[in-house]
């Protein structure tokens, strides 16, 4: 057995792999070589994202640090957002010049909708149904798809509020751990609010049924912009499908008055537009119980601003 093994060792190798020469270089590795080697090793040995597998608080903190670092880098460099705002303003001017909406037709449409809803509730025996919860939606249909799009909720300004204390709006605010940091500020909002942090979402709303109930418990969802990027893991697709995905707001705990004003403005003076890949879009513009003149003004304003937001992503507008 020993002799045979020695014979095999001494025999020439005939396979292609064994005959491949091995080059040993004494040159110093270049910077690009080192970078490629590190990337390759990281790709082979690095574990999967902790957000997909582990649910430890430490992992959440690590991921939040990554998100905050990314946000700080983006703020320090020229971003696409500034360009998009400039394009949006140009498109808004173009839409206001070309968009022709006959106000009398909008008035007639709102009047008809009000009558239909009144007839519906006369025959409705559901004690929990409320006429105040009936919204007027605007639907847009384009014959071209946008070149790019963003599903990030976009606040559209309103002349007259469709949320707030007047309509008993329930608002959920999601913040970074711990939620006591915001609660201790004792900010009194002019509408019902409840504050959740990531840890509470993880422990109390980890199952689909629990998330669905959370979706029904609130009318609006807002979040600290620092946690926006990782909320998809906690909330899932139903929040996108129901167009209730949290609207990001920058929260500076050292300025409680500014926090109150920003959140109040988002609730009372904005409506969120959730853009998809198109070509059909929908957005809430008014409530049926609103005064006809207020509803009409909301509809005309929301139409112009929503179209401008869609056009900034590369869709042409023709008169």
Secondary structure, DSSP 8 states (H G I E B T S, - for coil): -HHHHHHHHHS---SHHHHS------S---HHHHHHHHHHHHHHH----HHHH---HHHHHHHHHHHHHHHHHHHHS--HHHHHHHHHHHHHHHHHHH----HHHHHHHHHHHHHHHHHHHHS---TT--GGG-EEEEEEE-SS--SS---S-EEEE-SS-SSSGGGT-EEEEEESS-THHHHTT----SSEEEEEEHHHHHHHS-SHHHHHHHHHH-SEEEEETTTGGGTHHHH-HHHHHTT---EEE---TT-HHHHHHHHHHHHHHEEEE---SSSEEEEEEEETTS-HHHHHHHHHHHHHHHHHHHHTTT-----
